[in-house]
Amino acid sequence: MIARIWRGITQAEKADAYIAYLNETGLKDYAKTPGNRGVTVLRRLQGEHCEIVLISLWESMAAVRAFAGENPERSVYYPEDEDYLLEMEPLVRHYEVADQLIPA
């Protein structure tokens, strides 16, 4: 399994609206891509800014490519992302999931 990690920073007052926008764009596309195993959305308020981290899980790099395209290391952005994000980070990180604890 592959974990794909993306990070973005918004103004704190735009964080809720941006997460709602993510639900209508990227998260919706994650869910309809074969091989997606879910996503966790993290947020951290830091004064005037809010850091948002998406950790999506995928069955394989082939599944990641089905979502991200032939260059899966590149971030995937949507038309209104630049209205929310302070920077457009060009790259994401991928990790092989070595172990996972699922409580009984």
ChimeraX attribute file (.defattr): number of C-alpha atoms within 10 A of each C-alpha:
attribute: neighborCount
match mode: 1-to-1
recipient: residues
	/A:1	18
	/A:2	21
	/A:3	22
	/A:4	21
	/A:5	18
	/A:6	20
	/A:7	19
	/A:8	17
	/A:9	23
	/A:10	22
	/A:11	17
	/A:12	17
	/A:13	13
	/A:14	15
	/A:15	21
	/A:16	13
	/A:17	12
	/A:18	21
	/A:19	17
	/A:20	11
	/A:21	17
	/A:22	18
	/A:23	13
	/A:24	11
	/A:25	16
	/A:26	15
	/A:27	19
	/A:28	12
	/A:29	15
	/A:30	22
	/A:31	15
	/A:32	10
	/A:33	16
	/A:34	15
	/A:35	19
	/A:36	21
	/A:37	16
	/A:38	13
	/A:39	17
	/A:40	11
	/A:41	14
	/A:42	12
	/A:43	16
	/A:44	13
	/A:45	15
	/A:46	11
	/A:47	8
	/A:48	9
	/A:49	16
	/A:50	20
	/A:51	17
	/A:52	19
	/A:53	16
	/A:54	20
	/A:55	18
	/A:56	21
	/A:57	24
	/A:58	25
	/A:59	14
	/A:60	15
	/A:61	18
	/A:62	16
	/A:63	20
	/A:64	26
	/A:65	15
	/A:66	16
	/A:67	21
	/A:68	19
	/A:69	13
	/A:70	11
	/A:71	10
	/A:72	20
	/A:73	16
	/A:74	15
	/A:75	16
	/A:76	17
	/A:77	14
	/A:78	10
	/A:79	7
	/A:80	12
	/A:81	18
	/A:82	12
	/A:83	10
	/A:84	19
	/A:85	19
	/A:86	13
	/A:87	12
	/A:88	15
	/A:89	15
	/A:90	11
	/A:91	15
	/A:92	15
	/A:93	14
	/A:94	18
	/A:95	11
	/A:96	13
	/A:97	12
	/A:98	7
	/A:99	7
	/A:100	7
	/A:101	5
	/A:102	5
	/A:103	4
	/A:104	3
